[in-house]
């Protein structure tokens, strides 16, 4: 059977994502004439609740993704502004992977996730929306969490309140300490 273009899921026109990637994710520094990383700017602002930064550790931190693929979609990042894992020293790499591990446990425990997608997109060609600052995605998944919307409408609804998820996860992260 031949699969025609009519049967394929089409791209969702999402101008909000373009505005985010070009406007929010890379704010222009007028004095220096360069683009600044949104993650680095958020860290400097010290407004963790507004930016959904859940907890800061010695070398890394965890935050909610503002444009999630599923409710509770986390980003785990080093403070260091780098694009590559191999540029991080072993202590930072260790803490980063420890935090990914703790995050999967917390997502299963607090959100009753049945599984977790963990991924890193290194570079534009790999699908990174913000390629200038390394970050790891932890996306909670549930059995049968797919429905007709992605197939018929090419839209994936996320029906959670980010503020509520933030509060729940912040409480859970407050109970873990760095090893």
VENMODA-V532392 format. One record per pair of residues at least 12 apart in sequence whose ideal C-beta (glycine too) atoms are under 10 Angstrom apart, sorted by the first residue. I is the first residue (numbers start at 1). J is the second residue. If there is no record, write none. Layout:
i->I j->J
i->I j->J
This chain:
i->8 j->154
i->9 j->150
i->9 j->151
i->9 j->152
i->9 j->153
i->9 j->154
i->9 j->155
i->10 j->153
i->10 j->154
i->11 j->154
i->12 j->150
i->12 j->153
i->12 j->154
i->12 j->155
i->12 j->156
i->13 j->154
i->14 j->67
i->14 j->155
i->16 j->67
i->17 j->67
i->17 j->129
i->20 j->38
i->20 j->66
i->20 j->67
i->20 j->129
i->20 j->130
i->21 j->38
i->21 j->67
i->21 j->129
i->21 j->130
i->22 j->35
i->23 j->38
i->24 j->38
i->24 j->41
i->24 j->66
i->24 j->67
i->24 j->130
i->25 j->37
i->25 j->38
i->25 j->39
i->25 j->41
i->25 j->129
i->25 j->130
i->25 j->131
i->25 j->132
i->25 j->133
i->26 j->38
i->26 j->41
i->26 j->130
i->26 j->132
i->27 j->40
i->27 j->41
i->29 j->41
i->35 j->132
i->36 j->81
i->36 j->132
i->37 j->81
i->37 j->130
i->37 j->132
i->37 j->133
i->38 j->51
i->38 j->66
i->38 j->130
i->38 j->132
i->38 j->133
i->39 j->51
i->39 j->53
i->39 j->61
i->39 j->63
i->39 j->75
i->39 j->77
i->39 j->78
i->39 j->79
i->39 j->81
i->39 j->130
i->39 j->132
i->39 j->133
i->39 j->134
i->39 j->135
i->40 j->77
i->40 j->79
i->40 j->80
i->40 j->81
i->40 j->132
i->40 j->133
i->42 j->61
i->42 j->63
i->42 j->77
i->43 j->56
i->43 j->61
i->43 j->63
i->43 j->77
i->43 j->79
i->43 j->81
i->48 j->61
i->48 j->63
i->48 j->166
i->48 j->170
i->49 j->163
i->49 j->166
i->49 j->167
i->49 j->170
i->51 j->63
i->51 j->64
i->51 j->66
i->52 j->64
i->52 j->65
i->52 j->66
i->52 j->74
i->52 j->75
i->52 j->162
i->52 j->163
i->52 j->165
i->52 j->166
i->52 j->169
i->52 j->170
i->53 j->75
i->53 j->77
i->53 j->166
i->53 j->170
i->54 j->74
i->54 j->75
i->54 j->76
i->54 j->103
i->54 j->106
i->54 j->165
i->54 j->166
i->54 j->167
i->54 j->168
i->54 j->169
i->54 j->170
i->54 j->171
i->54 j->172
i->54 j->173
i->54 j->174
i->55 j->99
i->55 j->102
i->55 j->169
i->55 j->170
i->55 j->172
i->55 j->173
i->55 j->174
i->55 j->176
i->55 j->178
i->56 j->79
i->56 j->173
i->57 j->76
i->57 j->78
i->57 j->79
i->57 j->95
i->57 j->96
i->57 j->98
i->57 j->99
i->57 j->102
i->57 j->173
i->57 j->176
i->57 j->177
i->57 j->178
i->58 j->79
i->58 j->91
i->58 j->92
i->58 j->95
i->58 j->178
i->59 j->77
i->59 j->78
i->59 j->79
i->59 j->80
i->59 j->88
i->59 j->89
i->59 j->91
i->59 j->92
i->59 j->93
i->59 j->94
i->59 j->95
i->59 j->96
i->59 j->99
i->59 j->178
i->60 j->76
i->60 j->77
i->60 j->78
i->60 j->79
i->60 j->80
i->60 j->88
i->60 j->92
i->60 j->93
i->60 j->94
i->60 j->95
i->60 j->96
i->60 j->97
i->60 j->98
i->60 j->99
i->60 j->100
i->60 j->136
i->60 j->178
i->61 j->75
i->61 j->76
i->61 j->77
i->61 j->78
i->61 j->79
i->61 j->99
i->61 j->173
i->62 j->74
i->62 j->75
i->62 j->76
i->62 j->77
i->62 j->99
i->62 j->100
i->62 j->102
i->62 j->103
i->62 j->106
i->62 j->136
i->62 j->138
i->62 j->169
i->62 j->170
i->62 j->173
i->63 j->75
i->63 j->76
i->63 j->77
i->63 j->135
i->63 j->166
i->63 j->169
i->64 j->162
i->64 j->163
i->64 j->165
i->64 j->166
i->64 j->169
i->64 j->170
i->65 j->129
i->65 j->135
i->65 j->137
i->65 j->138
i->65 j->139
i->65 j->158
i->65 j->162
i->66 j->162
i->67 j->129
i->67 j->158
i->68 j->137
i->68 j->139
i->68 j->140
i->68 j->156
i->68 j->158
i->68 j->160
i->68 j->162
i->68 j->165
i->69 j->117
i->69 j->137
i->69 j->139
i->69 j->140
i->69 j->141
i->69 j->156
i->69 j->158
i->70 j->107
i->70 j->111
i->70 j->113
i->70 j->116
i->70 j->117
i->70 j->139
i->70 j->140
i->70 j->141
i->70 j->142
i->70 j->145
i->70 j->156
i->70 j->158
i->70 j->159
i->70 j->160
i->71 j->111
i->71 j->113
i->71 j->139
i->71 j->140
i->71 j->142
i->71 j->145
i->71 j->158
i->71 j->159
i->71 j->160
i->71 j->161
i->71 j->162
i->71 j->164
i->71 j->165
i->72 j->103
i->72 j->106
i->72 j->107
i->72 j->110
i->72 j->111
i->72 j->113
i->72 j->116
i->72 j->138
i->72 j->139
i->72 j->140
i->72 j->141
i->72 j->158
i->72 j->160
i->72 j->162
i->72 j->165
i->72 j->166
i->72 j->168
i->72 j->169
i->73 j->107
i->73 j->117
i->73 j->137
i->73 j->138
i->73 j->139
i->73 j->140
i->73 j->158
i->73 j->160
i->73 j->162
i->73 j->165
i->74 j->99
i->74 j->100
i->74 j->103
i->74 j->104
i->74 j->106
i->74 j->107
i->74 j->116
i->74 j->118
i->74 j->135
i->74 j->136
i->74 j->137
i->74 j->138
i->74 j->139
i->74 j->140
i->74 j->165
i->74 j->169
i->74 j->173
i->75 j->103
i->75 j->130
i->75 j->133
i->75 j->135
i->75 j->136
i->75 j->137
i->75 j->138
i->76 j->95
i->76 j->96
i->76 j->97
i->76 j->98
i->76 j->99
i->76 j->100
i->76 j->101
i->76 j->102
i->76 j->103
i->76 j->118
i->76 j->120
i->76 j->134
i->76 j->135
i->76 j->136
i->76 j->137
i->76 j->138
i->77 j->96
i->77 j->99
i->77 j->130
i->77 j->133
i->77 j->134
i->77 j->135
i->77 j->136
i->78 j->92
i->78 j->93
i->78 j->95
i->78 j->96
i->78 j->99
i->78 j->133
i->78 j->134
i->78 j->135
i->78 j->136
i->79 j->92
i->79 j->133
i->80 j->92
i->80 j->133
i->80 j->134
i->81 j->132
i->81 j->133
i->81 j->134
i->82 j->132
i->82 j->133
i->82 j->134
i->83 j->122
i->83 j->123
i->83 j->128
i->83 j->130
i->83 j->131
i->83 j->132
i->83 j->133
i->83 j->134
i->84 j->122
i->84 j->123
i->84 j->134
i->85 j->97
i->85 j->120
i->85 j->122
i->85 j->134
i->85 j->136
i->87 j->134
i->88 j->134
i->94 j->179
i->95 j->178
i->95 j->179
i->96 j->120
i->96 j->134
i->96 j->135
i->96 j->136
i->97 j->136
i->98 j->176
i->98 j->178
i->98 j->179
i->99 j->136
i->99 j->138
i->99 j->173
i->99 j->176
i->99 j->178
i->100 j->116
i->100 j->118
i->100 j->120
i->100 j->136
i->100 j->137
i->100 j->138
i->101 j->118
i->101 j->138
i->102 j->138
i->102 j->172
i->102 j->173
i->102 j->176
i->102 j->178
i->102 j->179
i->103 j->116
i->103 j->118
i->103 j->136
i->103 j->138
i->103 j->140
i->103 j->169
i->103 j->172
i->103 j->173
i->103 j->176
i->104 j->116
i->104 j->117
i->104 j->118
i->104 j->138
i->104 j->140
i->105 j->172
i->105 j->176
i->106 j->138
i->106 j->140
i->106 j->168
i->106 j->169
i->106 j->172
i->106 j->173
i->106 j->175
i->106 j->176
i->107 j->138
i->107 j->139
i->107 j->140
i->107 j->141
i->107 j->169
i->107 j->172
i->108 j->140
i->109 j->172
i->110 j->140
i->110 j->165
i->110 j->168
i->110 j->169
i->110 j->171
i->110 j->172
i->110 j->173
i->111 j->140
i->111 j->142
i->111 j->160
i->111 j->165
i->111 j->168
i->111 j->169
i->111 j->172
i->112 j->140
i->112 j->142
i->113 j->138
i->113 j->139
i->113 j->140
i->113 j->141
i->113 j->142
i->113 j->143
i->113 j->145
i->114 j->140
i->114 j->141
i->114 j->142
i->114 j->143
i->114 j->144
i->114 j->145
i->115 j->139
i->115 j->140
i->115 j->141
i->115 j->142
i->115 j->143
i->115 j->145
i->116 j->137
i->116 j->138
i->116 j->139
i->116 j->140
i->116 j->141
i->117 j->137
i->117 j->138
i->117 j->139
i->117 j->140
i->117 j->141
i->118 j->136
i->118 j->137
i->118 j->138
i->118 j->139
i->119 j->136
i->119 j->137
i->119 j->138
i->119 j->139
i->120 j->134
i->120 j->135
i->120 j->136
i->120 j->137
i->121 j->134
i->121 j->135
i->121 j->136
i->121 j->137
i->122 j->134
i->140 j->165
